[in-house]
Amino acid sequence: MLVSLATNQTIGATSSATYTYSPQSVQKVFISLEDPDWEAGNVTVQLGSRTICNGINNFGFKLITALSSGVTNSASLSNTLILDFGSHQLTNNENLYVTIQAVAELVATDVSAIVDEPFAGSLPVRMTEYSDSTFTAENVLSALSYDSLMAEVNEDAFNCEIKTSLYSSAPSFISANSYFQSQKTSGSLDTQAGLLCKHQMPLRTTFNYSASAVTDRIITAEVMGSSRAQIAKGKRSAQVAKMSAR
C-alpha cells in the first residue's frame, strides 16, 4: 500500500530532515523534490539500525530512476526519485527512516513509500554508493557508474575491470554508457551514466578503474541476507493475506 511520510516540507540549506513510518515491510520509497538545486543533495534510508541506502547523491538516484521508470527528471522543478528495495521484512520494532540532506534549500519535499505488500516476493536489496576506484561488493545484482560533478561520461575512455566468480571483463565507460542507453526507459540523460553489469544472480564483484577517469562513483544494488525471523514473518504475512482473501 502507498503511504505518505512527508508532504510539502521545506529543508533548509546545508540541513537535513528525517521522515519515518512504522510498517511491517518495505518495498519502495518515492521522493519528490521541487527545487532547481535539488540534484546536489543526498538520501539515506534505514530500517532500524540497518542501512539500505548509504547517503547516495540525488543525481545518482536520478540516473537509477531512468533505468526503471519513464519519469523524465530535469535540473529544474517537479522531480521524482524511485528507490526500489525489493522487499524487506521489519522485525524487533524497526521503523523506516528516510533522511534527506540538502545543499541548497529544498521546498515542497514529498516522501512516500510502498509498504506491507504481503506477496512481494523480491529479495531484500540495498543500494550502496562507492567513491573508491577499487573495491569489492557482496551479492551484486547491478552496478551503475557516473561522475559526482554530473559531467558527461559517454567519452570517458577508461576501462573498468569487473571480476566475479563466473567471469572477468574490462569494458570501457564508453561501452557502459551504451549499455545504459540501451536499458533506460526515460528519454533523457543519454550521456551521463554507465551500466557496468546486470547480473541474473547475486555475485561477489570486484571493480577496478583508473582514478584519472571522469567517472568517480559506482552505485551497486546488492542482495541482503534475511534472518529466520524475517523469513518467518514474510511467510506469515502472505498466509494471513491469503486467508483474508477467501
N, C-alpha and C positions, 0 to 999 in steps of 0.2 A: 504494500500500500504506500501511497505517497503521503509524506508528512513534511511540515514546514519547521525549520529550525530558526529562521530569521527572515524578516520582511522589511524592506526599505530601511536598512540600518546604515549609519554613517560610521566609517572607521577613519580616525584622524591620521594625518601624515606621520610616518615612522612609528605608527602604533599597531597594535594587534587586537583582535577580538575573537573570543571563543564561543561557539554556539553548540548546544548539547541537546541530546534526546536520549530516552531510555527505551530502546527496542529490545526484542528478543533475538533478532538477527538483522544484519545489514547487507544490502546488495549494491546500491549505487548512491552517489552523492552528486547533486547538481548545484552549481554556484553561478549566479547571475550577477554581473558587475556592469554598472553604467557610469563609466568614467573614462576620459581619454587616456589616462595614465595607468590603467588597470594592469597592464602586462608586467609591470616591474615588481609586483608583489609575489607572495608565495603562499602555499597551502600545506598545512599539517593535519593529518587525520589520525585519531587514536581511538581504540576500543579499550577502555580502561587504561592500563599501562602499556598495552600493545600498540606500537606504531605501525600503521599500514600505509602511510604516506609521509615521507620524511622532509617536509618543507620544500616541496617541488615548486619551481618557478611557474607563475601563471602562463607565461609564454610557452613553456614546455607542455602544460596541460592543453593549451590551445591547439598544439600540434597533435597531441594524442586524441583530442576530440575530433580532429579532422579525419582520423582513421576509423572512427566508429559512428559518426553521425554526419548528416547533411548540413548541420549548422555551419553557416559561413560567418566566422568571427572576424572582426576587423580591429584596427587600433583605436577605434572611436567608441561609440556608445552601444549599449544593449548586447552584451556578450555572454554566452553561456558555456560553462565548462562541464564536461561529463566525466565523472570518476567512477569507473566500473571495478568493483572489488570482488567480483564473483559472488560468493555467499559466505558470510561469517556468522557463526553462532556465538552469542554473548553469554557468558557464564559468570558466576561469582559477583553478581550485581554490577557488571561492567556497563558503562554508558558509552554512547557515541559522542566524540568531541571533534569539532571541525574548527580549526584555528586559521584565520586569515591574517597575514602580515601585510600591511600596506606600506608603500614607499611614499607616494603622494596620497592625498585624501581620497577615499573611496566613498561615494554616495550611492544610496539606493541599492545596497547589497542585499541579495536574497540567497538563502541557503535552504535547500530541501533535500530529501533523501527517499529512496525506495527501501523499505524495511519490512520485516516479518512476512516474507514470501515463503510459505512452507514448502513449496515444491521447487524452489530454486536449487537445482542440482549442481550448480557450478562449484568448482573448488575455491577455497578462500585464497584470494590474491592480494598481495601488497605491491605498491609501486615505490621504487627506490631510485633516487637520482644520485649519480656518481659524478664527481668532478675530477677524479684521478684518471690519468691516461692509461693506467694498468691496474686491473682489479679482477677479482673472481666473484661471481654471484651464484647463489644456490637456486636450483629449481626454476630456471629462467624459462618463460614462455615466449617473450618477445623483448626486443630492445630497440629504442628509438634514439637517434643522435641529433644534436643541434648545437648552435652557438648561443651562449648565455647573453651575448650582446645583440642577438637577433640578426646577425649577419647572414647573408646567403651562403649556402653550403653546396650548391649544385656544381661548383667548380673547385671544390676542396679536394685537390689531387693527392691526398694521403691515403694510405691503406690502413685498415683496422683488422688486425689478426683476431680471429674468433676460434676458440678451441672448446670442444666438448668431448665427451667420451665416444661420440659417434662420428664426428667429423672435425676437420680443421680447414679453415679458409681465410683469405685475406682480401676481402673486397675493398675497393676504394669508397670514399664517402660520396663520390660522384655516382657510383653504382648504387649505393644505399639510397641516394636521392631518387634515382629511377625507380627503385623498388617502392619507396614511399609514395611516389606519384601514382604507381600502378594500384596501390591499395587504398588510398584515401578516397573518401566519399564526398567531401566538400569541394567546392570549386576554386579554392584559393590556396595560398601557401606553397605553391609548386616548388620553390627554390630553397626552402628554409629548414628542411629536415631530411633525415635519412632513416630508413628502416633497415637495421643491420641483420635481424633474424626474426623468424616467426616459427617457433618450434611446435610440433604436434604433441609433444610430451615435455614435461619439465626436465630441464637438463642443467647440470652444473656447468657454468660457462665462464671462460676467461676472455677478457677483452684487452687488447694492447694496441695503442696507436701513438703517433708522434705528438709531443707537446707543442710542436710547431703548427699543427693543423688548426684551421679555423674552428672546426668542431671542438668543443670543450666540455660537453655534457652528454651523458647517456642515461636514459631512463629505462629501467627494466620492470617488467611485470613478472613477479615471482610467486609461485605457489607456496603457501604457508602450511605447516603441519597442523593437524587437528588433534586435540586431546580426546580421550574416551568420553569425557563429559560433553564435549561439543558435538561429537558424533551421535551420542545417545539423545541429546536434546533435539538435534535436527530430525532424527527418526521419529521422536515423539510428536514433534510439531506436524510432520507430514501425516502421521496416523490420526491425530486429532482432526486435522483438516478433512481427511477422507471420511471420517465418521460423521462430521458435521454436514458434509455434502450429501449424505444419504437421505 
